[in-house]
Amino acid sequence: MNRKKQAKVLTGLFVCLAGLFFLDIAIGAVRVPLDRILEPGFSEIIRLRILRAFLAIGAGAGLSAAGVILQSVLRNPLAEPYVLGVSSGAGLGAVIGILFIPLAIGVNAAAFAGGVITILVVYKLAKVESRVSPENMIISGVIVNGFFSSLLMFFVSNSFNTNIHSVIWWLLGNLQVYKSGPVLILGITAFLGILISLIFSRELNAISLGEEEARHLGIEIEKVKIILLFVATFITSVTVSICGIIGFTGLMMPHIARKITGPDHRLIIPVSALMGAAFLLLCDVFSKTILAPGEIPIGVITSFVGAPFFVYVLKKSRKAYFK
């Protein structure tokens, strides 16, 4: 892709993102007349909608960047935080934090610990003779995901905690936010994750060609894998601790971005992040309008779109996807 086309793609995505941002702010259960937007009651509604829109941007961009990392490092088009079990592990940790740890910060710490433990278990199960098999990584992720999901449901179904209703709603994916703190945390996390993945874009390009080719180029494969897997886990765990489980965003956006930009991760990463942010804003608009004045959890919307896409990728993966 030449520079002129790159500029057009990025400009188009920024314009689309800005349009969806304002659309998401404008839509909600309560109609806000423009001439009354500065009144105390309405201004508070607008403030909460702005926070929610920024949260969607951070979650979408972060999960998409995590998906790029996992698909490239593992050289598997089916890899993403949800499939590898990182989301369910972080969700399990967060639920334990909500039910048993009284401090708010305990939820975030427990979610992060759950995500890290999950990726360590998956990595350990997939490791054969000091090397990690991408195929084994996916299989291990599916197994661990199923096990941790069962544990998660066990805690939810057998708890008499008064917060259990909010836990179930949160598990389905939720962008409701009342303070700027979580939005800022997620925004910084997504930004750092995207930045680090861009720093390693050369290594990701090399690994995408094959591990043998990457070694010939002087890439320390296992070291790079560990660093980037940690980055993807960190992004996912923080996102899950704040927004709940939002599946398939990290699966879809890297694929679409790769189709648009080609194999260069210097472009795939920012394009995927922008598309992920725009996608979650669009999903949030639908979540607030389909059953208005009711609301559909954001994770339900992404799964509704993502499940057919997963089937499509599963069929396509029989052919060589990375070239």
Beta strands, then each sheet from edge to edge (+ up, - down):
strand 1: 127-128
strand 2: 131-132
sheet 1: 1+ 2-
end
